[in-house]
Amino acid sequence: MTTPEHSRSTGSEPRHVPVLVDEVVSILAPRPDRVYVDCTTGLGGHTAALLAAGAGRVIAVDRDEGALNYTRARLADAGDRVEFVHADYRELASVLHTRGLTAVSGVLADLGVSSMQLDDAARGFSFRAAGPLDMRMDRSRGTSLADRLASVDERTLADVIWTLGEERRSRQVARAIVAARDRGELDSTLALAAAVRRGVRGGWQRIDPATRTFQALRIWVNDELEGLEAFIERAAAALEPGGRLAIIAFHSLEDRIVKHTMRRLDATGAVRLVTRRPTIPGDAEIAANPRSRSARLRAVERAA
């Protein structure tokens, strides 16, 4: 998720407000005799809404095992109407094949980082609390941020920060991070954030100077843009005639891939666009959940 960090939960339960939930339910229009896939169930907001709206079965997928465990307990009353699967959303074809499914009625992907991941300092996503340099959404695999920063050269790091974070001072920030690394100072997310702010050097705007760089590093660690276009193609192909694919993106680079891929598939006749323009949150939703402000929902329907 690309928005600045939001308020934390004040209780023991993770804070979770699903974005554009009514719009998602309206687009997917769940039915009791159909199967749906929530490819990024997270803390289960959209999954719960689909079940409440009458979905016969929801396959709830997420690459964060901690989120799956929480949501499995939260939605225990749903029984066999929901199945939880630890997998990356880009593994959708394998998830369906393993279950003998050739087509489903709806697929949803809410891209980006979840509230629980942001709020847990131990995950390393936050620049406001001390935590390890990790940032992996799936801690069972992949390379942590600490390991990536240990070997990256300054030029490559600057390119990452510019391309994925659109940070105008990417060269200065990369130089400051590498200098801090070489001095042995990069021992926490707070130390990393301090290095980033030194690199920005007075370029404060309405958001913390570390925001764009932390976003870029998170996308880099999790390879968030890799395979997105192929996922959209495969998800569209996995729909039954009239089935719908809905994707919520928060970053302009993600949304651009979603938009162009959906339009290309529409041009081939494989699908038709359900949303000509992205559906965005209204003022009331943004006021209640500032995290939602950059959300963009796009959808297609499989041709008959």
Buried (B, 14 or more C-beta within 10 A) or exposed (E): BBBBBBEBEEEEEBBBBBBBBEBBBEBBBBBEEBBBBBBBBBBBBBBBBBBEBEBBBBBBBBBBEBBBEBBBEBBEEBEEBBBBBBBBBBBBBEBBEEEEBEEBBBBBBBBBBBBBBBBBBEBBBBBBBBBBBBBBBBBEEBBBBBEBBEEBEBEEBBBBBBBBBBBEBBBBBBBBBBBBBEEEBBEBBBBBBBBBBBBBEEEEEEEBBBBBBBBBBBBBBBEBBEBBBEBBBBBBBBBBEEBBBBBBBBBEBBBEBBBEBBBBBBEEEBBBBBBEEBBBBEEEBBEEBBBBBBBBBBBBBBBE
